[in-house]
Amino acid sequence: MRVNILIIPADTEIALEIISSLEFHKYFKVVGALHDQNSKYKYLIDEVVFLPYESSQNFYTELNKIIEYKKIDMIIPANDNLALELSKNLDKVKARVLTHSMDVHEIVRFKDRTYARFKGILPVPITYESFALKNSELPVFIKPKKGQGSFNAFKIESMEEMSLFFSQNDQDDYVIMEYLPGEEFTIDCFAIKGRLLYYMARKREKMFRGISTITTLVEDSELNKLFEKYGKLIAEELKMDGIFFFQMKFDKGGELKLLEIGPRVSGSMALNRARGVNLVEMLIYYALGYIDENSKVYPNRLSHGLSLLRPLNRLFFLKENIENIYIDFDDTLLIEKKYINSKIIKFIFDMKNASKKVFLITKHKESYLDEVVFKFGLDRVFDGIIKMSESERKIDKMKPPAMLIDDSFEERRQAIENGFLAYPPNAVEMIILREELE
């Protein structure tokens, strides 16, 4: 059975993880919903629709039109505000929304409500009123009551900083909490009807605007016992039903304190897939009735550490009418005379998928070209192999409109001067060719 899944909105880090989790799945078809017609994210997703923001009066009318037209079976919200909005209005949506209950969203969307709900159940941070704060309790951390991660959060080290901050911000919108200087952890979880089926703890080693760019699997057995205990308590207390995560951090005394609970996919949840556990896939199978609270999860048993590196991707879109791609051999396709550049291979197939012709073009003087081409099956990959003498010019063999990929600056210079596009090998992973780009 084919299941059509709508991701809203499709331009968040959360959405990118959901889409990546379902990529190439033979049973699941993903449709991405964007609010902005001009968003460049539409070129990263195979099928895109456009939808007004959830605050618009016609949001549910337009959403249901998309559901009917695209035959959407399920919706996965990809930001917290939308998840909260949909959880309040499930009866207005003509597809199943894979999210937690409205009560869960109403509690965990707000830090003060979360801490009040779990006080006495989990270790939560000490919170303060600004008028009662003492110098001895500084520094403190101020963060929005409504929000996620460390976005728009600040460390306050003096009463003067405190006064200045609240002269510019409404104190009712913020929670003042003890400063937690220790290591920070995210615990990814999956629960059904309040029963925790799976958890995985990871240390947040490096962050950018609240997003983990480096995160590492926690292997400490004592820590993992604590995280499992706390995950079970959260799942039971809130009757969690699906994917969620919670974050904890050590205080100055070495005690773990709860930071927040997220009732959704997290951007760095990909580390679970490295263990062989696809939580998004599990969520859909649960919705289809294939797994229940008695099911068992089977992660890979890894004998060594596991880390996820999430550097910012660099992509550029070319709105160019290119029909022919020419790729150099030495130091472009073949590195150090023995390694095939796998990024070039991916680029070749991206271009062939876009119906471009791809040629190998080379002035290679040694005898092993045919051997390499045969060994790696490249004779069946290229639309042609152009062998040239040292005195010949590559531009004379290129048929416009064309692009050259070559490590040689001189070859690229000649190509550009003669009206072709030309790039070095290290640019190919960034190139997305979209002739219809607006």
N, C-alpha and C positions, 0 to 999 in steps of 0.2 A: 504494500500500500504506500502510495506517495503522500507525504505530509507537507503541506505548504505552510511555511512559518514566516511571520512578519516581524522584523526587528525594528523597534521604534525608540529613539531615533537611531539612525545607522551611522552617525558620525561621532560617536564617543569611543573612548578606549574600551569601555565595557562592550559596546556593539562589535568592535573589531575582534575581541576575544570570542564572542558568541559566533560570529560569522566564520572565524578561523576554526572553531571547534566543529562546525558543521560542513566545512569545505569538502567537496568530493563525496559526500555521503549519498549513497544511491537511493535512499528512501526519503531524504529530507531536501526540500527545495526552499532556499532562503530568498526572501524579498526584503529589501531594505527601504525604510521610509525616512525621507529627509524633509525638513521644514523649509529649507532654502533651495530654491530652484537653481541658484548659481553655485551651490556647493560643489567643490571639486571632488568630494568623496563619491559622487555619483559615478566617477570613472573607476572606482576601486571595487564596485559591486556589480555583479552580473545583471541583476534586475532591480530597478529602483522605481519607487513611486514617491509622490510628493503629498504632504499632509500638513494642514495648518497646525499651529501650536495647540497644546491641550487647553490653553486659556481662551481659545477662540470659540465663539458661539456655535459655529458649524463643525467643530472638531468631530463629534460623534457621527454626524451625518456623513461627512467625508470619509471617515474611517470605515464606516459600514459599506460605503460604495466600493472602497478598495477591497474589503473583505469579500464582497460578492463577486466583483470583477476578477480578482486574482484567486478566488476560491481558497481563501486563507482559512486554515484549520486552527492555528494557534498563534498567539502573539507573545513575544518576550520583550518586556520593557527594558530599555538600556540606559535609563537614568532614574534617579531616586524620585524626583518630582513627578514624573510621568507614572512610575509604578504606584505611588501614593494615589494619584488621581484615578487611575484605572481601578485600583482596589476598592474605591468608593463607588464605582459606577459599573460594576461587572454586568449588571442587567441591561445596560445600554449597548453592549458590545456583542456583535453577532459571531464571535469566535471565542475560543477559550483563551483566557489570559493566564499565562504561567507566572504567577506571583503569589506572594503570601497574603494573609488576610489583612483587611483594613486596620484591625486592631494592632497587628504587628507593625505595619508601616507608621501608624500614628505614634507609636511608642519610640521606635528606633530612629525615626527621622529627627528627633529632638534629643540632644545630649542630656538636658536636665531631666526629661521624662525617663530616659534610659537609666540614668544613675539612680533616680528615685525608685524605679521598679526593681532594680537588682541590688539595692542596698540590703545587706544581710544575707544575700544569696551568693553574690560574687564580690570579690574585693573591688571596690570602685574608688575613684580618686576623691580626695577631700575637696570640697567646694566651699567657696567663700562669698560673702557679701562685701562689696567694696568698702562700705562704711565701717565694717567690723574688722577689716584686714589690719594686721600688725606688721611692722617692719621685719620682725623676726620670721614671718611666714613667707617673705619674699625670697627668691623670685617665684612668680606664679605664671600660669599659662592662661591666656584668654582665647576662647574660640567661639564661633557662632553656635547658638543653641541648635539652629537648623543648618545642616550642612554635612559635609563628609570630608574625611582626611584632614590635612593640616592647612587646607586652603583658607586664607583670610584669618589665620590664627597667629598669635603673637606672644612672645616671651616678654614679661614685664618685670623689670628689675628694681624699680624704685616707685615711691608713692607719686613722685612728680610725673613719671611716665604714665602711671595709672590715671591721674587727673587729666593729663593731656589727651589720652586715648578716649576717655568718656566725655570729654568736652566736644569730641567730634563724632562720637558714636552713641547710640542708645543702649544703655546698660541692660535693658530688658531683652535685648537681642543676643546677649552673650552670657556664657558661663565662665566664671573665674574658678580655676581649679589648681591644685598643687602642680608644681613643675615636676615632670617625670624625666630624669636625666638618663635612664638606662636604655638597654636594648629594646627594640620594638619588634613585635611579631604579629603576623596575620595568620589566622587559622581558618582554612577553607573547609566548609562542612556541607553535608547533605543529610537531610532528615525527612522522614515521612511520618505524618501525624504525631509529631512530637518526639519521635524516636530517632536518635542519631545513628545513621548507618555508616557514616564515613567522616573522617576528619584528616586533615594534613596541616601541620604547622610549618611555617616558614619565617625565617628572620628577614626583616626589611633592612637590607644593608646600605642601600643608597636610594635616595628619593629625589624626585623633581616635581615641585608643586603638588606634593601629596601622593604622587604616583611612584610605586616601586620600580626603579630601573634595574636594580640588582636585588634578587631575593634568593635565599638559600634554604633548602630543606633542613629542618631541625632534627638532629639525630640523638639528642640528649633524652634518654628514656624517662628520667624523672620529670623533666619539663613536659614531655609528651603525655605523661599520665595526668598532669595538671590540666593541660589543654583539653584532653579528652573529657575529663571531669567537668570542666567549665562548659565545653560544647554540649554535653548532655544536659546540664542544668539550663542552659539557654533554650535548647530545643524543647525541653519539657515545660519550662515556664511559659514560653510564648506559643507553644504548639506549632513549632516551625514545620513547614511543609514544602520542601524543595531545597534549593541552593541558598546558602547564606554564608557569611564569614563574620568573624569578630576579631578585633585588634586589642592587644594588650602590651603594656610597657612596664619595665621595672621602675619603681620609685627609688628614692635615694637610700632607702633601707634594704633594697634588694627584694621587695615584694612586688609581684605582678599586680597591675591595676588595669581594669577595663577602660579602653578608650572609646570604642564604639562598636555597634553591631550593624552589619549591612545585609539587608534581605534580598540579595541579588548576586549576580556574577561579579567578580572583581577582575580588573584588567590584567593582573598577574596570575590569575588562576590557571594559566597555561602550564605552570609547573606541575600541576596534577596530571596533565596529559603526558608529561615526561615519565610519570609513574604508570602510565597505561590507564588512567582513570579520566574519562571524559564526562565531566559533571553536566554539561549542557545536554549531551546525548542522553544521560541518565534521566534528566528532568523530562525530556520528551517521552522516553519510554515509560516513565512513571505516569505521565498524563495519558498515555495510550493503554495503561493497565498491564504492562508487561512486567513491572516490578512492584513490590509492596514493602511494607515495613519489616517483613521477614527475609527479604532478599539479602544477599551477601555481596560485598564489593571485593574485587581481587586486584589490588595494586601490585605492580612488579616489586619483587624483593631486591632492592639495590644494595650492593655490598659497599659502595662508596658514596661520597657526597653528591648532591645534585643542586645545581644553581640555574637560575634563569636570568639572562641578560637581556634587557629591553632598551637598547639604544634608540634614540629618536630616528625614525626612518627618513630617508631623504629621497624624494621622488620628484621628477619634473615631467610635465605633460607637454608633448610636442604636437601642435596642430599643423602638421605638414603632410603634404601628399607625397609619400615615399612609396615607391613600388619595389625597389631593388636594394638589398643590403649586401655590402661587400665586407668580408672579414679577413683580416691578415692572419697569417699562420704563426711565424716565429715571434715569441714574446707577447702574443695576443691570444691566440687559441692554445698554443703549446707554450708552457712556462718551463724555463730552465731545461729545455730539451727533453723533458720527461713527463710533465704533468699537464693534463688537459684542464683548462680553465672552466670549471663547472658553471660559473656565472655567465660565461659566454654561451655555453650550451643552453642554459635556460633562456637567455635572450634570443637565441636562434629559434627555439620552439615558440616563444612568445610572438616572434615576427611571423613564423609560418602559420600560427593560429590566426593571425591577423591577415592571412592571405598574401603575405609578402614573399618575394623570391629572395633566397639567401645563397650567396656565392662565397666560396673560399678563393681568395686572391693572394698570390704570393710570389716573391722573388727568391724563394728558398733555393740555396745552392747545394745543399748536401743531399744525400741519397735516401734519407729515412722518411721523407714526407709520405710516400705511398704506403710504407710500412705502418706509420702512425694512423693514417686514414683508414687502412684496412683493419688494424687491431681494434680501433674504437668504433667501427661501423660507420664512419663519417661519410663514406662514399654514398651512402643511402640517405644521408641527412641533407646535404647541400644540393641545390638545384644545378650546380656546376662547379668545377674546380678550374680556376684560371691560373696557369703557370706562366711566369714571365721571366725574361732575362733582366739583368741588372740595368741595362740601358733603356729599357722600356718604362713608360709611365703608367701607373695604375689608373689615372684619370682617363687615359685613352681607351681603357677596357671597360669603363663603367658606363652603364646606360641610365640616363636620367629618367625620372627623379630618383635620386639614390643617396645612400648614406654609407660612409666608410668608417669602419672600426679598426684602428691601427695604432700601435704603440709609437710609431715614427712621427715626430713633429713635422718633418719635411713632407711626408706623404699627406698628412692632414692639412698642412698649409696649402699645398697644391690643390687639394680637393676643394677647400673653402674658396680659394681664389677663382676656381672654375665653376662655382655655383652649386657645389654639393654640400651636404652636411657631413661633418667629420667629428669623431669623438675618440678619446683614448679608451683602453679596455676598462679602466676603473669607473667609467661613467655608465656602463651598460645596465647595471643593477638599478639605476635611478630612472632609466628612460621608460616612459609609458607613452606609446604612440597612439594618439587619439585624433584622427582627422576631423571628427565632428565636434571637437572641443570648442566651447563657446567662451 
